Amino acid sequence: MKTSNIFTNMPDSLPSGKADFLLALSDAKGSSISACLDAEYLINEKLYSAEHFIQEPSPVVVTRAIHNLHPFASLEILNLGMERLPQHSTCALSVSEEMPLGCQNFNISPSEKLDARAIFTKGADAGRRYELKGNYLILAQSTNTPNTEIEAMLLALGYACNKGASKANHSNLDSLSEEMSSFEKLSLLGERTLLFYAGFILEASRRFHVVLAGGFEMAACLLVADKLREDIFMRVKSDNITLATTRWALEDKNSDIRAYLSELSYIPHAIFTDFSFKSSEITTLHQYDKGKVQESAGVGAALAYASQNQLSTQSVIEQIEYLIYTM
């Protein structure tokens, strides 16, 4: 297991010290409990809302295993629009009395029309108020957004992408005009978590180091933040921001992470961790090495955290296997 820079392939790492781990939950379609289960298992090492994960292997098991071996400073969740809420969860910010223990409600309804400026502003406010427990913060998200939706969002903002695939899947692109602001465009094509985190990192990175855990989606988050900071006349403190992903995501032919990161107005600190399950006795885990499991639940940053703290590949695999066998 080793961590390298995405652009140079030279050895690289996360900041030293302990990290806070913050997982965002969003379920715009209101039909999946995957995010709910991720939160329950991350916090409690136990599922309450179902007997099994919807899809296996579940990346959140990897993140939890690394926490067991070298604990994060904190494990917390954010509710950014869930119709079904996780049980027994903890939260970074103030707790709403109407919500289950620790589940922060930002009044972002999964069924209401998207208001990009409002969500971005709520993210910025959360980043301004977040109280760091450790040395830096890892931001992760549970559910993945289809690449075509992200491409459409970036295309609307003027970034280069797979234009044919995006236009074929999003009629909202035809509703855009040059007179529309970036916020107006994102209200048609934006994604809640990415908008919230875009605001969050612009404010939080002014005070401490923030790590975006993920591949293509988190690269898109940086691009959204870079575009919107022009609208609010704000600078990006790029030396306090890191993107952390996996080799599996970096080699995904459906999303060129390097190319997207190259469109930023600055050279980002971006790393990937090379990890293999080839020695595991559980054959389903081999799907990671084949690129068949989408990166989520902060796996990229969790593996970089393991590497930074000198955990061995075998110790991580054994802990993951133990969690699966005892589930």
HELIX and SHEET records of a PDB file:
HELIX    1   1 SER A   34  ASN A   44  1                                  11    
HELIX    2   2 PRO A   59  LEU A   69  1                                  11    
HELIX    3   3 ALA A  116  ARG A  129  1                                  14    
HELIX    4   4 ASN A  147  ALA A  156  1                                  10    
HELIX    5   5 LYS A  163  ASN A  169  1                                   7    
HELIX    6   6 SER A  171  SER A  175  5                                   5    
HELIX    7   7 SER A  182  LEU A  189  1                                   8    
HELIX    8   8 ARG A  192  ALA A  204  1                                  13    
HELIX    9   9 PHE A  216  ASP A  231  1                                  16    
HELIX   10  10 SER A  238  ASN A  240  5                                   3    
HELIX   11  11 ARG A  247  LEU A  250  1                                   4    
HELIX   12  12 ILE A  257  LEU A  261  1                                   5    
HELIX   13  13 THR A  283  LEU A  285  5                                   3    
HELIX   14  14 HIS A  286  ASP A  289  1                                   4    
HELIX   15  15 VAL A  299  GLN A  308  1                                  10    
HELIX   16  16 THR A  313  TYR A  325  1                                  13    
SHEET    1   A 7 LYS A   2  ASN A   5  0                                        
SHEET    2   A 7 HIS A 269  ASP A 274 -1                                        
SHEET    3   A 7 ILE A 241  THR A 246  1                                        
SHEET    4   A 7 VAL A 210  ALA A 213  1                                        
SHEET    5   A 7 TYR A 136  GLN A 141  1                                        
SHEET    6   A 7 ALA A  19  LEU A  25  1                                        
SHEET    7   A 7 SER A  74  ASN A  79  1                                        
END                                                                             
